[in-house]
Amino acid sequence: MSIRNRIAPYLYLLPALLVVLVFRTLPILSSFTASFTDYDIGGFHGFVGMANYGRMLSDARFWQSVLNTVYFVLGVVPASMIIPLFLAMLLRRKLAGRSFYRTLYFLPVVTSAVAISVVWTWLFNPEAGPVNQVITALGGEPLQWLREPRGIFEMMLSPLGIRPRGILAGPSLALVSLMIVSVWKSTGYNTVLFLAGLENIPDTYYEAANLDGAGRWGTFRHITWPLLSPTTYYVLIMSTIVSFQTFALVYVMTPPPGGGPLGTTNVIVFYLFQKAFDRFDIGYASAISVFLFLILLTLTIIQRRVAGGRVHYS
């Protein structure tokens, strides 16, 4: 084989490798290096070792952003899997206007997050928002939605004389409002993924199950769910990563400087943005980004070992 034929594959890969190197690898390495420095808008002021990471341990606002992010992920990820799976199973049936429904569910995915945030901010408006108007028409009390700092468990239990505090109070209603919008936006994309996975399951399995007298639940448990596991595994990992990286909804719907009422919607990426581009504390912001990277890497490894072993590819 000539030298030209040997290097030809690498030349085809070179443009993609350059893009990954310039826009992925180098920024990651630069951020990791900056996390050990005192670096701000005035420039480089020297290496500080682990000082930025030590600063995180005593930063109450940082840990509040971590807690808010955990709340957000625990609220969004399960709903972003269950609802799309249910819709995909409905759309797989022979329904009138099935193509129309598929398009309708996918529209939020291709719509700008900023545009969606503006519309939902109006919907959740406490004074003139349609959501509160519907609640009032049904005889309920209007809610503050994006302005409410109290936890949802606190709001639910306080009429009973129970007032949970701290973590037990749960995520604020403002953060739950962001969860609703996030789930609504991601539903269409995940529905398409589940629908593709369902259509790849051969009908012969369902025919055999029907002949054996298996009910709907038995068919789903022993056929649909195992054979859909590769899609479920992918949706789980991607939904977790995307949820940890949420930013646009927080920035537009609960704008700076506080990150929502009393900072209750201040998630990690939003806090990182504040430190990097509002305070220009680049070194500390880089340390936060490394922390987020390690969290995502750890969760991905755990998901791969726990859930990956239960995936059936055939």
Contacts in CASP RR format, 6 or more apart in sequence:
PFRMAT RR
TARGET T0000
AUTHOR 0000-0000-0000
METHOD contacts of the structure
MODEL  1
MSIRNRIAPYLYLLPALLVVLVFRTLPILSSFTASFTDYDIGGFHGFVGM
ANYGRMLSDARFWQSVLNTVYFVLGVVPASMIIPLFLAMLLRRKLAGRSF
YRTLYFLPVVTSAVAISVVWTWLFNPEAGPVNQVITALGGEPLQWLREPR
GIFEMMLSPLGIRPRGILAGPSLALVSLMIVSVWKSTGYNTVLFLAGLEN
IPDTYYEAANLDGAGRWGTFRHITWPLLSPTTYYVLIMSTIVSFQTFALV
YVMTPPPGGGPLGTTNVIVFYLFQKAFDRFDIGYASAISVFLFLILLTLT
IIQRRVAGGRVHYS
28 293 0 8 1.000
31 286 0 8 1.000
31 289 0 8 1.000
31 290 0 8 1.000
32 286 0 8 1.000
32 290 0 8 1.000
33 286 0 8 1.000
34 282 0 8 1.000
34 283 0 8 1.000
34 286 0 8 1.000
35 52 0 8 1.000
35 53 0 8 1.000
35 283 0 8 1.000
35 286 0 8 1.000
35 287 0 8 1.000
35 289 0 8 1.000
35 290 0 8 1.000
36 47 0 8 1.000
36 48 0 8 1.000
36 49 0 8 1.000
36 50 0 8 1.000
36 52 0 8 1.000
37 44 0 8 1.000
37 45 0 8 1.000
37 46 0 8 1.000
37 47 0 8 1.000
37 48 0 8 1.000
37 283 0 8 1.000
37 286 0 8 1.000
38 44 0 8 1.000
38 45 0 8 1.000
38 46 0 8 1.000
38 47 0 8 1.000
38 48 0 8 1.000
38 51 0 8 1.000
38 283 0 8 1.000
39 45 0 8 1.000
39 46 0 8 1.000
39 282 0 8 1.000
39 283 0 8 1.000
39 286 0 8 1.000
40 280 0 8 1.000
40 281 0 8 1.000
40 282 0 8 1.000
40 283 0 8 1.000
41 280 0 8 1.000
41 282 0 8 1.000
42 280 0 8 1.000
52 283 0 8 1.000
52 284 0 8 1.000
52 286 0 8 1.000
52 287 0 8 1.000
53 287 0 8 1.000
53 291 0 8 1.000
55 284 0 8 1.000
55 287 0 8 1.000
56 62 0 8 1.000
56 284 0 8 1.000
56 287 0 8 1.000
56 288 0 8 1.000
56 291 0 8 1.000
61 263 0 8 1.000
61 266 0 8 1.000
61 271 0 8 1.000
62 271 0 8 1.000
62 288 0 8 1.000
64 263 0 8 1.000
64 266 0 8 1.000
65 266 0 8 1.000
65 267 0 8 1.000
65 268 0 8 1.000
65 270 0 8 1.000
65 271 0 8 1.000
66 268 0 8 1.000
67 167 0 8 1.000
68 171 0 8 1.000
68 175 0 8 1.000
68 263 0 8 1.000
68 264 0 8 1.000
68 265 0 8 1.000
68 266 0 8 1.000
68 267 0 8 1.000
69 244 0 8 1.000
69 267 0 8 1.000
69 268 0 8 1.000
71 170 0 8 1.000
71 171 0 8 1.000
71 175 0 8 1.000
72 171 0 8 1.000
72 175 0 8 1.000
72 178 0 8 1.000
72 179 0 8 1.000
72 182 0 8 1.000
72 243 0 8 1.000
72 246 0 8 1.000
72 267 0 8 1.000
73 240 0 8 1.000
73 243 0 8 1.000
73 244 0 8 1.000
75 171 0 8 1.000
75 179 0 8 1.000
76 179 0 8 1.000
76 182 0 8 1.000
76 183 0 8 1.000
76 186 0 8 1.000
76 239 0 8 1.000
76 243 0 8 1.000
77 236 0 8 1.000
77 239 0 8 1.000
77 240 0 8 1.000
77 243 0 8 1.000
79 179 0 8 1.000
79 183 0 8 1.000
80 182 0 8 1.000
80 183 0 8 1.000
80 186 0 8 1.000
80 187 0 8 1.000
80 190 0 8 1.000
80 235 0 8 1.000
80 239 0 8 1.000
80 243 0 8 1.000
81 190 0 8 1.000
81 232 0 8 1.000
81 235 0 8 1.000
81 236 0 8 1.000
81 239 0 8 1.000
83 183 0 8 1.000
83 187 0 8 1.000
84 186 0 8 1.000
84 187 0 8 1.000
84 188 0 8 1.000
84 189 0 8 1.000
84 190 0 8 1.000
84 191 0 8 1.000
84 193 0 8 1.000
84 194 0 8 1.000
84 235 0 8 1.000
85 190 0 8 1.000
85 194 0 8 1.000
85 228 0 8 1.000
85 232 0 8 1.000
87 105 0 8 1.000
87 187 0 8 1.000
87 188 0 8 1.000
87 191 0 8 1.000
87 194 0 8 1.000
88 191 0 8 1.000
88 192 0 8 1.000
88 194 0 8 1.000
88 195 0 8 1.000
88 198 0 8 1.000
89 194 0 8 1.000
89 198 0 8 1.000
89 224 0 8 1.000
91 98 0 8 1.000
91 101 0 8 1.000
91 102 0 8 1.000
91 105 0 8 1.000
91 191 0 8 1.000
91 195 0 8 1.000
92 195 0 8 1.000
92 198 0 8 1.000
92 199 0 8 1.000
95 101 0 8 1.000
102 191 0 8 1.000
102 192 0 8 1.000
102 195 0 8 1.000
105 187 0 8 1.000
105 188 0 8 1.000
105 191 0 8 1.000
105 192 0 8 1.000
106 188 0 8 1.000
106 189 0 8 1.000
106 191 0 8 1.000
106 192 0 8 1.000
108 116 0 8 1.000
108 184 0 8 1.000
108 185 0 8 1.000
108 187 0 8 1.000
108 188 0 8 1.000
109 185 0 8 1.000
109 186 0 8 1.000
109 188 0 8 1.000
109 189 0 8 1.000
111 185 0 8 1.000
113 185 0 8 1.000
113 248 0 8 1.000
113 249 0 8 1.000
113 252 0 8 1.000
114 248 0 8 1.000
114 252 0 8 1.000
116 181 0 8 1.000
116 185 0 8 1.000
116 249 0 8 1.000
117 181 0 8 1.000
117 248 0 8 1.000
117 249 0 8 1.000
117 252 0 8 1.000
117 253 0 8 1.000
118 252 0 8 1.000
120 177 0 8 1.000
120 181 0 8 1.000
120 253 0 8 1.000
121 146 0 8 1.000
121 252 0 8 1.000
121 253 0 8 1.000
122 129 0 8 1.000
123 129 0 8 1.000
123 130 0 8 1.000
123 131 0 8 1.000
124 131 0 8 1.000
124 132 0 8 1.000
124 145 0 8 1.000
124 146 0 8 1.000
124 177 0 8 1.000
124 253 0 8 1.000
125 132 0 8 1.000
125 145 0 8 1.000
126 132 0 8 1.000
126 142 0 8 1.000
126 143 0 8 1.000
126 144 0 8 1.000
126 145 0 8 1.000
126 147 0 8 1.000
131 143 0 8 1.000
131 145 0 8 1.000
132 142 0 8 1.000
132 143 0 8 1.000
132 145 0 8 1.000
135 141 0 8 1.000
135 142 0 8 1.000
135 143 0 8 1.000
136 142 0 8 1.000
143 173 0 8 1.000
144 173 0 8 1.000
145 173 0 8 1.000
145 174 0 8 1.000
145 177 0 8 1.000
146 174 0 8 1.000
146 177 0 8 1.000
146 253 0 8 1.000
146 254 0 8 1.000
146 260 0 8 1.000
146 261 0 8 1.000
147 174 0 8 1.000
147 261 0 8 1.000
148 155 0 8 1.000
148 172 0 8 1.000
148 173 0 8 1.000
148 174 0 8 1.000
148 261 0 8 1.000
149 172 0 8 1.000
149 174 0 8 1.000
149 260 0 8 1.000
149 261 0 8 1.000
149 262 0 8 1.000
149 263 0 8 1.000
149 264 0 8 1.000
150 169 0 8 1.000
150 172 0 8 1.000
150 173 0 8 1.000
151 169 0 8 1.000
151 170 0 8 1.000
151 171 0 8 1.000
151 172 0 8 1.000
151 173 0 8 1.000
151 264 0 8 1.000
152 170 0 8 1.000
152 171 0 8 1.000
152 172 0 8 1.000
152 173 0 8 1.000
152 176 0 8 1.000
153 164 0 8 1.000
153 168 0 8 1.000
153 169 0 8 1.000
153 170 0 8 1.000
154 163 0 8 1.000
154 164 0 8 1.000
154 165 0 8 1.000
154 169 0 8 1.000
154 170 0 8 1.000
155 173 0 8 1.000
157 163 0 8 1.000
157 164 0 8 1.000
164 170 0 8 1.000
171 179 0 8 1.000
171 264 0 8 1.000
172 261 0 8 1.000
172 262 0 8 1.000
172 264 0 8 1.000
172 265 0 8 1.000
174 254 0 8 1.000
174 260 0 8 1.000
174 261 0 8 1.000
174 264 0 8 1.000
174 265 0 8 1.000
175 264 0 8 1.000
175 265 0 8 1.000
177 253 0 8 1.000
178 246 0 8 1.000
178 249 0 8 1.000
178 250 0 8 1.000
178 253 0 8 1.000
178 254 0 8 1.000
178 265 0 8 1.000
181 249 0 8 1.000
181 253 0 8 1.000
182 243 0 8 1.000
182 246 0 8 1.000
182 249 0 8 1.000
186 239 0 8 1.000
186 242 0 8 1.000
190 235 0 8 1.000
190 239 0 8 1.000
193 231 0 8 1.000
193 234 0 8 1.000
193 235 0 8 1.000
194 228 0 8 1.000
194 231 0 8 1.000
194 232 0 8 1.000
194 235 0 8 1.000
196 231 0 8 1.000
197 228 0 8 1.000
197 230 0 8 1.000
197 231 0 8 1.000
198 224 0 8 1.000
198 228 0 8 1.000
200 227 0 8 1.000
201 223 0 8 1.000
201 224 0 8 1.000
201 227 0 8 1.000
201 228 0 8 1.000
205 223 0 8 1.000
205 227 0 8 1.000
206 219 0 8 1.000
206 223 0 8 1.000
209 215 0 8 1.000
209 218 0 8 1.000
209 219 0 8 1.000
209 222 0 8 1.000
209 223 0 8 1.000
210 219 0 8 1.000
214 222 0 8 1.000
225 232 0 8 1.000
226 312 0 8 1.000
227 312 0 8 1.000
229 310 0 8 1.000
229 311 0 8 1.000
229 312 0 8 1.000
230 311 0 8 1.000
230 312 0 8 1.000
230 313 0 8 1.000
233 303 0 8 1.000
233 307 0 8 1.000
233 308 0 8 1.000
233 311 0 8 1.000
236 303 0 8 1.000
236 307 0 8 1.000
237 300 0 8 1.000
237 303 0 8 1.000
237 304 0 8 1.000
240 296 0 8 1.000
240 299 0 8 1.000
240 300 0 8 1.000
240 303 0 8 1.000
241 296 0 8 1.000
241 300 0 8 1.000
244 268 0 8 1.000
244 269 0 8 1.000
244 292 0 8 1.000
244 295 0 8 1.000
244 296 0 8 1.000
245 269 0 8 1.000
245 292 0 8 1.000
246 267 0 8 1.000
246 269 0 8 1.000
247 267 0 8 1.000
247 269 0 8 1.000
247 270 0 8 1.000
247 273 0 8 1.000
250 259 0 8 1.000
250 260 0 8 1.000
250 265 0 8 1.000
250 266 0 8 1.000
250 267 0 8 1.000
250 269 0 8 1.000
250 270 0 8 1.000
251 270 0 8 1.000
251 273 0 8 1.000
253 265 0 8 1.000
254 260 0 8 1.000
254 261 0 8 1.000
254 265 0 8 1.000
256 274 0 8 1.000
256 278 0 8 1.000
257 274 0 8 1.000
257 278 0 8 1.000
258 266 0 8 1.000
259 265 0 8 1.000
259 266 0 8 1.000
259 270 0 8 1.000
260 266 0 8 1.000
266 274 0 8 1.000
268 288 0 8 1.000
268 291 0 8 1.000
268 292 0 8 1.000
269 292 0 8 1.000
271 288 0 8 1.000
272 285 0 8 1.000
272 288 0 8 1.000
272 289 0 8 1.000
272 292 0 8 1.000
273 285 0 8 1.000
275 281 0 8 1.000
275 284 0 8 1.000
275 285 0 8 1.000
275 288 0 8 1.000
276 282 0 8 1.000
276 285 0 8 1.000
276 286 0 8 1.000
END
